[in-house]
Amino acid sequence: MELEQEKIDLIKKIILSDKKYPDNEDLFEDFFNETYKRSFLIINTVKNEVSLQTYLKKIATTSIINVLKDIGRVRRTREGFVATEEKFIEEVALLPNTKYSNVHINYDLVDLSDGPEEVVIKKETLQTLIDAVAIAHTNNPAKQYMQLYQLRYVKGLKQKQIAQELNLSQSEVSKRLLELVEEVKKAFNKI
């Protein structure tokens, strides 16, 4: 049990030192639970202390970002994760004391069939996809590939809705989405 307490203390220390922890102290329990849930299969198998600490830092960072995304405090942009709602100091001073302690978050159960290798492969695949879309957009910003990707695959809008949003014809949206799919295929063929 003493060894287990050492690992629990290590997780707490890592969470407290994470750069996203300040201003989100009220979510410590959620951060801890998510980190522990994501790492409990490996925590007792990794014997090297440095490797364990490195692994736990990565898991804690991912867990904190996921909790913050789930609760709606951050969103992902091209530059990285940013707060969803920025307030000017004057506005914050006028707000009543807002606490999130009454918010209850339910997490899905961990899929134990996905081992560490599968998780890494999924992350690498997603990163390749995101990189391919970003490169396609950078190479031809007039085609609005990043916006198309966001609207179609993140927000789940239909082509007609995307056409209205971007002030394009539906056929042009369809054509650009096919071009984007081809660019992503090329990126995966290079792997």
SVG drawing of the C-alpha trace seen along z (x, -y; Angstrom):
<svg xmlns="http://www.w3.org/2000/svg" viewBox="-28 -47 42 53">
<polyline fill="none" stroke="black" stroke-width="0.4" points="0.0,0.0 2.9,-2.4 4.1,-2.0 0.6,-2.8 0.5,-6.0 3.8,-7.1 2.3,-6.9 -0.8,-8.7 1.4,-11.4 3.3,-11.5 0.1,-12.0 -1.0,-14.8 2.4,-16.5 2.4,-16.3 -1.2,-17.7 -0.3,-20.6 2.7,-21.5 0.9,-21.4 0.6,-24.8 -3.2,-24.5 -3.8,-23.8 -3.8,-27.4 -7.3,-29.0 -8.8,-25.5 -8.1,-24.4 -11.8,-23.5 -11.4,-20.6 -8.5,-18.9 -10.5,-15.8 -11.6,-15.5 -8.0,-15.9 -6.8,-13.3 -9.5,-10.8 -9.1,-11.1 -5.3,-10.8 -5.5,-7.8 -8.1,-6.1 -5.9,-6.5 -2.8,-5.3 -3.8,-2.6 -3.0,0.3 0.6,-0.9 1.3,-2.5 2.4,0.8 4.2,2.2 6.6,-0.6 9.5,-0.1 11.8,-2.9 10.9,-6.0 12.0,-8.5 10.0,-6.6 7.0,-6.5 7.2,-10.2 7.5,-11.0 4.6,-8.8 2.4,-10.2 3.2,-13.8 2.0,-13.1 -1.2,-11.3 -1.9,-14.1 -1.5,-16.8 -3.9,-14.9 -6.3,-14.3 -6.4,-17.9 -7.0,-19.1 -9.8,-16.5 -11.5,-17.5 -11.2,-21.2 -12.6,-20.5 -15.5,-18.4 -16.5,-21.1 -16.1,-23.8 -13.3,-25.8 -10.9,-25.3 -11.1,-24.6 -8.5,-23.7 -7.2,-26.1 -4.4,-26.1 -2.2,-27.7 -3.1,-25.2 -5.7,-25.1 -7.2,-28.4 -9.8,-29.4 -13.3,-29.3 -14.4,-32.6 -12.1,-35.5 -13.2,-38.2 -11.9,-41.7 -10.9,-42.6 -13.8,-45.0 -16.3,-42.3 -14.9,-39.8 -15.2,-42.3 -18.9,-42.7 -19.6,-39.0 -21.1,-37.3 -18.9,-34.8 -19.0,-31.9 -17.9,-28.5 -18.0,-25.3 -18.1,-23.1 -21.7,-22.1 -20.9,-20.8 -20.9,-17.0 -19.1,-15.3 -19.6,-11.7 -16.7,-10.0 -17.1,-7.0 -15.6,-3.8 -12.1,-3.1 -11.9,-0.7 -9.5,1.9 -9.2,3.5 -7.1,0.5 -3.6,1.1 -0.9,-1.6 0.2,-0.7 -3.3,-1.1 -3.7,-4.5 -0.4,-5.7 -1.4,-4.5 -4.7,-6.3 -3.0,-9.5 -0.4,-9.3 -3.2,-8.7 -5.1,-11.7 -2.0,-13.9 -1.3,-12.8 -4.8,-13.8 -4.6,-17.2 -1.2,-17.9 -2.5,-17.0 -5.5,-19.3 -3.2,-22.1 -0.7,-21.7 -3.5,-21.6 -5.0,-24.8 -1.6,-26.5 -0.8,-25.6 -4.1,-27.0 -5.9,-29.2 -8.4,-30.4 -10.0,-26.9 -10.7,-27.2 -9.8,-23.6 -9.5,-24.2 -12.9,-25.7 -14.4,-22.9 -12.8,-20.3 -14.1,-22.0 -17.6,-22.5 -17.9,-19.0 -16.0,-16.7 -15.9,-18.5 -19.3,-20.2 -21.0,-17.6 -22.7,-20.1 -24.1,-18.9 -22.8,-20.3 -25.8,-22.6 -25.2,-24.1 -21.5,-24.5 -22.3,-26.2 -24.5,-28.7 -21.9,-29.2 -19.0,-29.9 -21.2,-31.6 -20.3,-29.0 -22.4,-26.8 -23.1,-23.3 -21.3,-21.8 -18.2,-23.9 -18.3,-22.6 -18.6,-19.0 -15.6,-19.6 -13.4,-21.1 -14.3,-18.3 -13.2,-15.7 -10.0,-17.7 -9.3,-17.7 -9.9,-14.0 -7.4,-13.5 -4.8,-15.6 -5.3,-13.6 -5.0,-10.3 -1.6,-11.6 -0.4,-12.3 -1.3,-8.7 0.3,-7.2 3.6,-8.8 3.7,-7.0"/>
</svg>
